[in-house]
Amino acid sequence: MSKKKVIVIGAGFAGLAAATTLAHQGFAVTLLEKNDKAGGRANILQAEGFTFDMGPSWYWMPDVFERYFARFGKKVSDYYTLKRLDPSYRVYFGENDYINVPANLNDLYELFESYEKGSSQKLKDFLKQSAYKYEVGINNLVYKPSRSVWEFVDFRLLVDMIRMNIFESFHKHIRKYFSHPKLLKLVEFPILFLGAIPQNTPALYSLMNYADMALGTWYPMGGMYEVVKAMVSLAEEQGVQILYNQEVKKIVVENGKATRIITNQNTFEADAVVAGADYHHVEQEILEKPYRNYSESYWQKRIMSPSSLLYYVGLNKKLQNIEHHVLCFDEELDLHAHEIYTQPQWPSKPLFYLSATSKTDTSVAPEGKENLVLLIPVAVGLEDKEETREHYYQLIMRRLEKLTEQSILDSVIFKKSYAHKDFLKDYHSFKGNAYGLANTLTQTAILKPSLKSKKVKNLYFTGQLTVPGPGVPPTIISGQVVANELAKEI
């Protein structure tokens, strides 16, 4: 008996996880990728001896990666080497005003106590509750397909959800524990990964603080693309056929089922389809109107996480006063957030983030040189002009010079920028977003776009615009969840 054929569209983290899981479950899987290599937004740029991770740069929740590889009898260490960063990251609040966040919890307790008397015990209490949320959230909630409210009608789970403060805002929740403005910024920072301001994010997501402070910040030597390479190797070991430069143009639906996938090069027959490409693009451009889950007006009402304005910069010297990860919080978060979410516009006084992997890894830059990735979170849907990019490049580079007390601009020997129009061109990203849907209460679990088509019996969706949400670990989980659902029903 021949294996049933599954076509997976998009070789990002979710698509790779879905394809690998389905192949392991006995399906004949073909993975179609629009670009010339796998990874999706987790792309890589190599130029003039420098290696830049173009997308995700934070390796958090190491247990999710271990659990994924263990599913196939493998370990992370079979593919790449992890190093725990210490300090985890540096936060600049102004000139000569910064905090290095230690990897050791006892050191972290002492740091908090030095800013606010009694806060070390409060941090212990906060992390204990956050650990509970992480355990329940990661092990029970995020692996649910969220196709029906009945999945959550379990007495223990309902009690857990109440205990996890799901209806309280993160902003309000953390102020029960801390009052010092710098400590509040430290605790609020991980929520920015979820694509929403703390006022609109459920307190459930304090689980991110446990991931940050207790589980730690790690780095795969060679860069985040090593994770992509590992997942590609694992997929191929499981029998997945990965085809590149195959941009899907149409999903052919016959008698209520997806039967063929037409790309720019070929036509593929399918018994089932998993769309790991941008959900909005698949629905509005690849599916014919009668088969769409949602209207364009539905999508326009979604609250999106930010886009990003990125710069990949190579320097001819090493820098002082920076760490592997640097957060520049020398301007007001509230103003920047207002200009992302409330009145979308290019920010007047942006916060920004710096990644310098060459501080940890000598393989990513020539000897004696430094590679920098600088990121400004910005609103989606903005007009993306070259002069705008250059304005913000000059602005944040001069601020970085001031914060770190050294000249930097005159040492730049390589520069490339990346923003909205690039996200659109490379990934068909809805409104040029970088992270997906914001994790607001009204866009959590069953309130996210469904992972299963309501009108095409054998069509499923995975990735950052469906459950469980944005971020590398959630999208890896998303791929596994959708694979399990498909395997039960096809």
Secondary structure, DSSP 8 states (H G I E B T S, - for coil): ----EEEEE--SHHHHHHHHHHHHTT-EEEEE-SSSSS-TTS-EEEETTEEEE-S---B--HHHHHHHHHTTT--GGGT--EEE-SSSEEEEEETTEEEEE-SSHHHHHHHHHHHSTTHHHHHHHHHHHHHHHHHHIIIIITTS--S-GGGG--HHHHHHHHHTTTTSBHHHHHTTT---HHHHHHHHGGGGGGTS-GGGSBGGGGHHHHIIIII--EEETT-THHHHHHHHHHHHHTT-EEE-S--EEEEEEETTEEEEEEESS-EEE-SEEEE-S-HHHIIIIIS-GGG-SS-HHHHHTS-B--EEEEEEEEESS--SS--SEEEE--S-HHHHHIIIIIS-S--SS--EEEE-GGGT-GGGS-TT-EEEEEEEEE-TT----HHHHHHHHHHHHHHHHHHHTS--GGGEEEEEEE-HHHHHHHH--GGG-SS-B---GGGSGGGS--SB-SSSTTEEE-STTSSS-SSHHHHHHHHHHHHHHHHHH-
